[in-house]
Amino acid sequence: MNDVLVVGAGPTGCTVAAEVARAGGRVTVLDRHEAPSPLSRAFGVHARTLEQLDSRGLADELVATGTPVDHLRLVGRAGIDLSRLPTRFPFVLMTPQVHVDRLLERHARDCGARVERGVRVDGLVQHEDGVTVTAGDRSWRARYVVGADGVHSTVRQLAGIGFPGRAVLSSVVLADVRLDLAPDDLRVDVDEHGFAFLAPFGDGWFRLIGWDRRRQVGTDVPVDDGEVAGLLARVLGLPAGPTRWTSRFACDERQAPTYRAGRVLLAGDAAHVHSPAGGQGMNTGIQDAFNLGWRLATGDLDGYERERHPVGRTVLRSSGATIRLMTLAGRRGRLARAVALRGLLRLPPVAHRGAGMFSGIAIRYPGPGPVGTRAAGVPLRGPRLAERQRDAGFVQLPATDRTDGGAGLLVRPDGYTAAVS
């Protein structure tokens, strides 16, 4: 019997699997796709995610695949400066998701997780001591099951967990387009009809995300070159370039009311989905996985939902507020954007808070004093504590590093502090 069965071999699922496997657990990952997708929907890796990957020796390899951008140019002259973030990674890394997918699946396998592809889960039954998952005439048994199988999660549906929310935007355009711009040029702008966001891949190719309220068609309608050229010219003032991939999607705001039903847990897009504003979807999922992974390894699951559900809710609200601000029409819309982006972001406290929220650096969990704070840069190796914590990789802070007046502190495997139990 597996200790953990993960459904979904994307970045979230593979991170959970790696965390459990590196602590000695038996893990199998099931994915319905025969091979990893060659397409990249996500493209930005934020500072907090990079810090957590760095604790596993993975960040430098990933950084080498992309372009660090330390200033986000928003509407007009407004922007967010990431260069002063208190981290080794004071930037957002622009890299196609395919690099993240490959790195984390390889990491999961290297840690000892087994990945099976071409498996479509169609059944799930919980027992007192485990869960049975079926796909056709095959079955797997595990102590716990993690649904990391995306917005249309089969695991979530089979576990009877709802996914309330609402549609936000339809007919959003995605396109990879080649442009003659600086390799780190990242910009966002709006006009009276919609918005456009341009992110660099660092090799002359850019990801365009755009929306035009006058062009509302089904997601199955192909994106034509004229539509891409129109967004570039009208909103960003740029000439058209060749495209290598286009798509169209709709975005919703949804969150599962609970991340756990018995021995079934949800993470990533299976638990929460929101607008693409801020590029936080993949990052929030990976951070869910780091939190859930050590808890599955130690059996201490009570804090997962308590800590991660509010984070998902905050991302939902902040990305929703951003996309609504970007799509406001008319004179009042322009005025609201000017006040919010050009006015408020000029105030240092507001700008600092925005950078911390956007990057994930400002996330902290409920706890007294320093408990629940980020402990970046502490090597998650060295002296281990009690048997239950040892295999999961807890580290005790030296007395000189404590900030709580002498009370015992641990650094958890996800890089946050916890009290000595």
KOLKE-317757 format. One record per residue (C-alpha): residue in three letters; x, y, z. Coordinates in pm, whole numbers, plus 32768, in hexadecimal, padded with zeros to 4 digits. Layout:
! KOLKE-317757
{pt ala {X Y Z}},
...
! end
This chain:
! KOLKE-317757
{pt met {8000 8000 8000}},
{pt asn {8079 815F 7FB0}},
{pt asp {8099 825E 80C2}},
{pt val {801C 8368 7FD2}},
{pt leu {7F7A 835B 7E7B}},
{pt val {7F89 84A0 7DB9}},
{pt val {7EA0 84DA 7C93}},
{pt gly {7F38 85DA 7BA6}},
{pt ala {80A4 85ED 7B39}},
{pt gly {80BA 8765 7B0B}},
{pt pro {8197 8845 7BE2}},
{pt thr {80B2 8829 7D12}},
{pt gly {808D 86B0 7D06}},
{pt cys {81FD 866B 7CC7}},
{pt thr {8264 8752 7DE2}},
{pt val {8180 869F 7ED9}},
{pt ala {8204 8550 7E62}},
{pt ala {836F 85BC 7E83}},
{pt glu {833C 8641 7FE3}},
{pt val {829F 84FD 805D}},
{pt ala {8397 841E 7FA5}},
{pt arg {84CB 84D7 8022}},
{pt ala {8451 8490 8185}},
{pt gly {8444 831C 8137}},
{pt gly {82D4 82FB 80D9}},
{pt arg {8251 821A 7FC4}},
{pt val {81B0 82FA 7EBD}},
{pt thr {810B 82BD 7D6D}},
{pt val {80A0 83D6 7C84}},
{pt leu {7F8D 8396 7B82}},
{pt asp {7F51 847A 7A59}},
{pt arg {7E5A 845D 793D}},
{pt his {7F4D 84E5 7839}},
{pt glu {8035 83F5 7786}},
{pt ala {8151 84F5 7794}},
{pt pro {818F 864C 782E}},
{pt ser {80EF 8766 776C}},
{pt pro {81DC 8820 7682}},
{pt leu {810B 895C 76B5}},
{pt ser {8141 8A5F 77C4}},
{pt arg {8017 8B0E 785B}},
{pt ala {80D6 8B9E 7983}},
{pt phe {8217 8C62 794F}},
{pt gly {827B 8D0F 7A96}},
{pt val {8321 8C7C 7BCB}},
{pt his {8314 8D63 7CF8}},
{pt ala {8418 8D9E 7E04}},
{pt arg {837A 8CCC 7F18}},
{pt thr {8357 8BA2 7E2F}},
{pt leu {84C3 8BC7 7DCA}},
{pt glu {852A 8BD0 7F38}},
{pt gln {8478 8A88 7F78}},
{pt leu {850B 89E9 7E40}},
{pt asp {8660 8A68 7EAE}},
{pt ser {863F 89A3 7FF2}},
{pt arg {8636 8868 7F18}},
{pt gly {8759 88D6 7E3C}},
{pt leu {867A 891B 7D0F}},
{pt ala {8666 8A95 7CEF}},
{pt asp {87AC 8AE1 7C3C}},
{pt glu {8762 89E4 7B2B}},
{pt leu {860D 8A7E 7AF4}},
{pt val {868E 8BE4 7AF7}},
{pt ala {8780 8B85 79E1}},
{pt thr {8655 8B35 78FE}},
{pt gly {85B5 8C8D 790F}},
{pt thr {85CE 8E04 7938}},
{pt pro {85C4 8EB2 7A8C}},
{pt val {84EB 8FEB 7A89}},
{pt asp {8509 90CE 7BBA}},
{pt his {8417 91E0 7B55}},
{pt leu {82B5 91B0 7ADF}},
{pt arg {8243 92C4 79F9}},
{pt leu {80CF 92F8 7A24}},
{pt val {7FDA 93EC 7989}},
{pt gly {807F 9533 7924}},
{pt arg {81AD 9579 7A01}},
{pt ala {8131 94AA 7B26}},
{pt gly {81F4 9377 7B8B}},
{pt ile {8262 928C 7CA0}},
{pt asp {83D2 927E 7D03}},
{pt leu {8440 9121 7D70}},
{pt ser {85B4 9170 7D83}},
{pt arg {85A4 91C9 7EF5}},
{pt leu {84F8 908D 7F6A}},
{pt pro {85B3 8FED 8090}},
{pt thr {860B 8EAF 7FD5}},
{pt arg {8717 8E0F 7F02}},
{pt phe {861D 8E26 7DE2}},
{pt pro {85A9 8F93 7DCD}},
{pt phe {84F2 8F60 7C85}},
{pt val {83ED 8E92 7BD0}},
{pt leu {8487 8D8A 7AF0}},
{pt met {83E9 8D88 7997}},
{pt thr {8409 8C25 7914}},
{pt pro {8315 8B44 7856}},
{pt gln {825C 8A51 7939}},
{pt val {82E8 892E 7875}},
{pt his {8437 8964 7925}},
{pt val {838C 8959 7A7A}},
{pt asp {82CA 8820 7A18}},
{pt arg {8402 8764 79A9}},
{pt leu {84D0 87CC 7AD5}},
{pt leu {83CE 876A 7BD9}},
{pt glu {836D 861F 7B37}},
{pt arg {84DB 85BF 7B25}},
{pt his {8508 862C 7C90}},
{pt ala {83DF 8556 7CFD}},
{pt arg {846D 8425 7C4B}},
{pt asp {85CA 8466 7CDB}},
{pt cys {8533 8470 7E38}},
{pt gly {8497 8319 7DFD}},
{pt ala {8335 8369 7D8F}},
{pt arg {829C 8290 7C80}},
{pt val {81EC 8348 7B64}},
{pt glu {80EC 8291 7A8F}},
{pt arg {805F 833F 795D}},
{pt gly {7F34 82F9 7880}},
{pt val {7E5E 82AA 79B2}},
{pt arg {7CFE 833F 79C5}},
{pt val {7C78 8320 7B26}},
{pt asp {7B04 82CF 7B30}},
{pt gly {7AC1 8250 7C8E}},
{pt leu {7B19 829C 7DF9}},
{pt val {7AA7 81EC 7F37}},
{pt gln {7B17 824D 8094}},
{pt his {7B50 814A 81A5}},
{pt glu {7BA2 816D 8313}},
{pt asp {7D16 8136 82D5}},
{pt gly {7D43 81AB 816F}},
{pt val {7CB5 81FE 8019}},
{pt thr {7C83 812A 7EE2}},
{pt val {7C9F 81D7 7D91}},
{pt thr {7C3B 812F 7C4C}},
{pt ala {7C79 816E 7ADB}},
{pt gly {7BC0 8075 7A03}},
{pt asp {7C1B 7F1A 7A81}},
{pt arg {7D4E 7F93 7B40}},
{pt ser {7D54 7FFF 7CAB}},
{pt trp {7E45 809D 7DA3}},
{pt arg {7E37 80AD 7F1D}},
{pt ala {7ED0 81BE 7FF4}},
{pt arg {7EB9 8251 814E}},
{pt tyr {7E6F 83A7 80B5}},
{pt val {7E12 842F 7F5F}},
{pt val {7E6D 8589 7EE1}},
{pt gly {7DA0 8626 7DCC}},
{pt ala {7E8E 8700 7D03}},
{pt asp {7DD3 86C5 7BBF}},
{pt gly {7D71 8827 7B66}},
{pt val {7C3E 88FE 7B51}},
{pt his {7B61 87E2 7AD4}},
{pt ser {7BE6 86F8 7BE3}},
{pt thr {7B56 8598 7BD7}},
{pt val {7BD3 855A 7D39}},
{pt arg {7B1A 868B 7DBE}},
{pt gln {79D8 861C 7D19}},
{pt leu {79F8 84B2 7D8E}},
{pt ala {7A3E 852A 7EF1}},
{pt gly {7900 85FB 7EEC}},
{pt ile {79AE 8748 7F24}},
{pt gly {7905 8874 7E84}},
{pt phe {79AB 8982 7DB5}},
{pt pro {78D5 8ABB 7DD6}},
{pt gly {7927 8BFC 7D20}},
{pt arg {78DD 8CBA 7BE4}},
{pt ala {795D 8D0B 7A89}},
{pt val {7A37 8E41 7A70}},
{pt leu {7A9F 8E67 7904}},
{pt ser {7A5C 8DAB 77C4}},
{pt ser {7B1B 8DA3 767D}},
{pt val {7C71 8E00 770A}},
{pt val {7D7E 8DE8 75FE}},
{pt leu {7ECB 8D37 7633}},
{pt ala {7FE1 8D50 7531}},
{pt asp {8157 8D1F 751B}},
{pt val {81D8 8E2F 7435}},
{pt arg {8334 8E93 73C4}},
{pt leu {8385 9004 73F5}},
{pt asp {84B2 90E9 73D8}},
{pt leu {84BA 9158 7545}},
{pt ala {85AD 9145 7667}},
{pt pro {85BE 8FE0 76ED}},
{pt asp {853D 904B 7844}},
{pt asp {8428 9134 77CC}},
{pt leu {82EA 90EA 7892}},
{pt arg {81BF 91D0 786D}},
{pt val {804A 91F3 78A7}},
{pt asp {7F5F 92F6 7816}},
{pt val {7DF0 9339 77D3}},
{pt asp {7D16 93F5 76DE}},
{pt glu {7BA3 943B 76CC}},
{pt his {7B58 92DC 764F}},
{pt gly {7C38 91FA 7721}},
{pt phe {7D99 91AC 7793}},
{pt ala {7EDB 9103 7727}},
{pt phe {7FF4 9068 77F3}},
{pt leu {8145 9016 7759}},
{pt ala {8247 8F39 7808}},
{pt pro {83A2 8EE5 7783}},
{pt phe {842F 8D87 775E}},
{pt gly {8589 8E1E 772E}},
{pt asp {85CD 8D9A 75D0}},
{pt gly {850B 8E92 74FE}},
{pt trp {83BD 8DE4 753C}},
{pt phe {82B2 8E7F 7618}},
{pt arg {8172 8DFD 76B2}},
{pt leu {8047 8EDB 7665}},
{pt ile {7F0B 8ECD 7736}},
{pt gly {7DFB 8FB1 76B4}},
{pt trp {7C87 8FF3 76C7}},
{pt asp {7B9C 90C0 75F0}},
{pt arg {7A39 90F3 766C}},
{pt arg {79C6 9111 74FF}},
{pt arg {7A4C 8FB7 74A4}},
{pt gln {7994 8EC4 7586}},
{pt val {798F 8D6E 74E1}},
{pt gly {79A4 8C05 7558}},
{pt thr {7AEC 8B73 75D1}},
{pt asp {7AE5 8A83 74AA}},
{pt val {7AFC 8BA1 73AF}},
{pt pro {7C64 8BBC 732C}},
{pt val {7D2C 8CF8 736A}},
{pt asp {7D8D 8D97 7220}},
{pt asp {7EC0 8E69 71D2}},
{pt gly {7DED 8FA2 71AA}},
{pt glu {7D69 8F83 730D}},
{pt val {7ECA 8F68 7398}},
{pt ala {7F45 9089 72C0}},
{pt gly {7E1F 915D 732E}},
{pt leu {7E67 912D 74A1}},
{pt leu {7FD8 917A 7472}},
{pt ala {7F9B 92B3 73A6}},
{pt arg {7E69 9341 7453}},
{pt val {7EC3 9301 75C0}},
{pt leu {803F 92F0 75C5}},
{pt gly {809B 93BA 7493}},
{pt leu {8172 92A3 7405}},
{pt pro {8190 9217 72A5}},
{pt ala {811F 90B5 725F}},
{pt gly {8211 8F91 7260}},
{pt pro {8204 8E21 7204}},
{pt thr {8149 8D38 72F1}},
{pt arg {819E 8BD0 7346}},
{pt trp {8073 8B78 7421}},
{pt thr {7F1F 8C0D 7472}},
{pt ser {7DFB 8BAA 754C}},
{pt arg {7CC5 8C37 75EC}},
{pt phe {7C41 8BFB 774A}},
{pt ala {7B43 8C6A 784B}},
{pt cys {7B9E 8CAB 79B5}},
{pt asp {7AD2 8C6D 7AEE}},
{pt glu {7AF4 8CC1 7C5E}},
{pt arg {7AB4 8B87 7D28}},
{pt gln {7B2D 8AEC 7E6B}},
{pt ala {7AD8 89A7 7F16}},
{pt pro {7A34 89EC 8068}},
{pt thr {7B14 88E2 8101}},
{pt tyr {7C60 8853 808D}},
{pt arg {7C25 8707 813B}},
{pt ala {7B1A 85FB 813F}},
{pt gly {7B8D 84DC 821C}},
{pt arg {7CC9 844D 8181}},
{pt val {7CA8 851A 8041}},
{pt leu {7D57 866B 8025}},
{pt leu {7D5B 8772 7F13}},
{pt ala {7E75 8854 7E9D}},
{pt gly {7EB6 8948 7D82}},
{pt asp {7DAB 898F 7C7E}},
{pt ala {7CD8 8870 7D05}},
{pt ala {7CAC 8943 7E40}},
{pt his {7CA5 8AA5 7DB3}},
{pt val {7C9E 8B55 7C64}},
{pt his {7CA6 8CC7 7C15}},
{pt ser {7CF6 8DC8 7B0B}},
{pt pro {7E53 8DC9 7A6F}},
{pt ala {7E9D 8F23 7AFF}},
{pt gly {7FE3 8F0D 7BBF}},
{pt gly {8041 8DB7 7B35}},
{pt gln {800F 8D14 7C89}},
{pt gly {7F55 8BD5 7C2D}},
{pt met {8079 8AE4 7BFF}},
{pt asn {8139 8B89 7D1A}},
{pt thr {801B 8B66 7E13}},
{pt gly {7FFA 89F7 7DB1}},
{pt ile {816C 89AE 7DE6}},
{pt gln {8160 8A5E 7F36}},
{pt asp {802A 8990 7F93}},
{pt ala {80F6 885D 7F3F}},
{pt phe {821F 88B8 801A}},
{pt asn {8131 88EC 813F}},
{pt leu {806E 87AD 8103}},
{pt gly {819D 86D3 80B6}},
{pt trp {8242 86E1 820A}},
{pt arg {80F3 86C0 82B7}},
{pt leu {80AA 857E 81FB}},
{pt ala {8207 8501 8252}},
{pt thr {81CF 853B 83C6}},
{pt gly {8058 84FB 83DA}},
{pt asp {801E 865D 845C}},
{pt leu {7F08 86C7 836C}},
{pt asp {7E39 87A9 844A}},
{pt gly {7EEC 88EB 83EE}},
{pt tyr {7EE5 88C7 8274}},
{pt glu {7D8F 895B 8233}},
{pt arg {7DB1 8A53 8351}},
{pt glu {7EEA 8AE5 82B1}},
{pt arg {7EB3 8ABE 813D}},
{pt his {7D3E 8B05 8114}},
{pt pro {7D67 8C74 817D}},
{pt val {7E8C 8C98 808D}},
{pt gly {7DB7 8C15 7F6F}},
{pt arg {7C9F 8D01 7FD0}},
{pt thr {7D8E 8E2B 7FD6}},
{pt val {7E16 8DD7 7E7C}},
{pt leu {7CB2 8DB0 7DFC}},
{pt arg {7C51 8F07 7E7C}},
{pt ser {7D8C 8FC1 7E15}},
{pt ser {7D98 8F32 7CB6}},
{pt gly {7C21 8F6D 7C91}},
{pt ala {7C3F 90D7 7CFF}},
{pt thr {7D5E 910C 7C0C}},
{pt ile {7CA8 907A 7AE0}},
{pt arg {7B6E 9142 7B2E}},
{pt leu {7C39 927F 7B46}},
{pt met {7CD7 9233 79F4}},
{pt thr {7B89 91F9 794B}},
{pt leu {7AC8 9325 79CF}},
{pt ala {7A3D 93EC 78AB}},
{pt gly {7A06 955D 7872}},
{pt arg {7A7E 9695 7920}},
{pt arg {7A3F 960D 7A7D}},
{pt gly {7B0F 94DA 7A2D}},
{pt arg {7C34 95AE 79BA}},
{pt leu {7C1A 9682 7AF3}},
{pt ala {7C0F 9550 7BD9}},
{pt arg {7D45 94BC 7B33}},
{pt ala {7E00 9605 7B4B}},
{pt val {7DB7 9621 7CBF}},
{pt ala {7E08 94B5 7D0D}},
{pt leu {7F38 9481 7C30}},
{pt arg {7FD6 95D6 7C04}},
{pt gly {7F71 9663 7D55}},
{pt leu {7F77 954F 7E5A}},
{pt leu {80A5 9498 7DCC}},
{pt arg {8174 95D3 7DF5}},
{pt leu {814A 95B2 7F6F}},
{pt pro {8272 94E3 7FF5}},
{pt pro {81A7 9417 80F3}},
{pt val {80A7 93BA 7FE9}},
{pt ala {81B2 9367 7EE8}},
{pt his {8273 9294 7FE5}},
{pt arg {813B 91D6 8049}},
{pt gly {80DF 919D 7EDD}},
{pt ala {8237 910F 7E90}},
{pt gly {8228 902A 7FBE}},
{pt met {80CE 8FA7 7F68}},
{pt phe {811A 8F7F 7DF5}},
{pt ser {825F 8EC1 7E38}},
{pt gly {81DD 8DEB 7F56}},
{pt ile {82ED 8E6F 803C}},
{pt ala {81EB 8F10 8123}},
{pt ile {812C 8DCD 8168}},
{pt arg {812F 8D66 82D4}},
{pt tyr {805A 8C6D 8391}},
{pt pro {7F9D 8CA0 84D8}},
{pt gly {8076 8C6D 8609}},
{pt pro {80FD 8D1A 873F}},
{pt gly {8233 8DF1 8717}},
{pt pro {831D 8D72 8606}},
{pt val {825E 8C2E 85D4}},
{pt gly {81D5 8C21 8472}},
{pt thr {82D4 8D12 83E2}},
{pt arg {83A6 8CD0 82AF}},
{pt ala {8505 8C50 82F9}},
{pt ala {85AC 8C75 81A5}},
{pt gly {871C 8C1F 818A}},
{pt val {8720 8B25 82AA}},
{pt pro {87B1 89E0 821C}},
{pt leu {86B5 88CA 8254}},
{pt arg {87C1 87D7 82BC}},
{pt gly {8889 879C 83F7}},
{pt pro {881C 8728 8554}},
{pt arg {86C7 8686 8553}},
{pt leu {85CF 866D 866F}},
{pt ala {84CA 856F 86D9}},
{pt glu {8499 8431 860C}},
{pt arg {8351 84A3 8574}},
{pt gln {83EE 85EB 8504}},
{pt arg {8545 8565 84A4}},
{pt asp {84E9 84BA 835F}},
{pt ala {8420 85E3 82E8}},
{pt gly {854E 86CC 8307}},
{pt phe {8508 87B7 842A}},
{pt val {8634 8885 849B}},
{pt gln {8663 892B 85EC}},
{pt leu {86DC 8A92 85DC}},
{pt pro {8821 8AD5 8698}},
{pt ala {87F2 8BB1 87CA}},
{pt thr {88A3 8CD4 871F}},
{pt asp {87A1 8CCE 8606}},
{pt arg {8670 8CD5 86E5}},
{pt thr {8595 8E06 86EB}},
{pt asp {84A1 8D9E 87F9}},
{pt gly {856B 8DE5 8932}},
{pt gly {85EA 8C81 895C}},
{pt ala {84BA 8BA2 892A}},
{pt gly {84F7 8A78 8848}},
{pt leu {84B9 8AA2 86D5}},
{pt leu {84BE 89B3 85B3}},
{pt val {84D7 89F7 8443}},
{pt arg {83D3 8923 8394}},
{pt pro {8425 8877 824B}},
{pt asp {835C 897F 818E}},
{pt gly {8438 8A94 821D}},
{pt tyr {8351 8B23 8327}},
{pt thr {8394 8B28 849E}},
{pt ala {82E0 8A51 859C}},
{pt ala {82F6 8A2A 8713}},
{pt val {83AF 88FF 87A7}},
{pt ser {82A7 8802 8809}},
! end
